[in-house]
Amino acid sequence: VVDAIDSVAEKCRLINGCRQRGIAVVMSGGLGGRADPTMFREADITRVEGDGLTRRVRNTLRAEYGFPAGDNYPPKKRWGIPVVFSPEKPRFVPPRDADDGEAPAARKTCDTSYGTFCPAAGAQGFALAACAVRLIMEGSPAES
């Protein structure tokens, strides 16, 4: 399964359901505010740093689904869930009429939250597909 869900709750439900059924899942990390398509990396969910979406998913999986807490950082035991993420720091590009480069604290709309840069989204999608194919060819972590 290739996950590209933005909702933490739904992403966690999918990951937990796949885990219970022994189905491999590849997770997409946060994309908003990332613009460099060459920065995407693959790492186990327990090893991802600098991605707020992945951090919230890990915390929810531990708190609500019984995934193991780390004994230190990084934890010794990996979860076997590959994540395609970018360590690039998200950047807010304000609308042309805004004065600064800070994301407003207002309700999230297209003008007040991080956007998605199409070349970065495409690069992340190709990396997700490559990871999924590799898992199929080599055997998934869920099968171990």
Secondary structure, 3 states (H helix, E strand, C coil): CEECCCCHHHHHHHHHHHHHHCCCCEEECCCCCCCCCCCCEEEEHHHCCCCHHHHHHHHHHHHHHCCCCCCCCCCCCCCCCEEEECCCCCCCCCCCCCCCCCCCCCCCCCCCCCCCCHHHHHHHHHHHHHHHHHHHHHCCHHHC
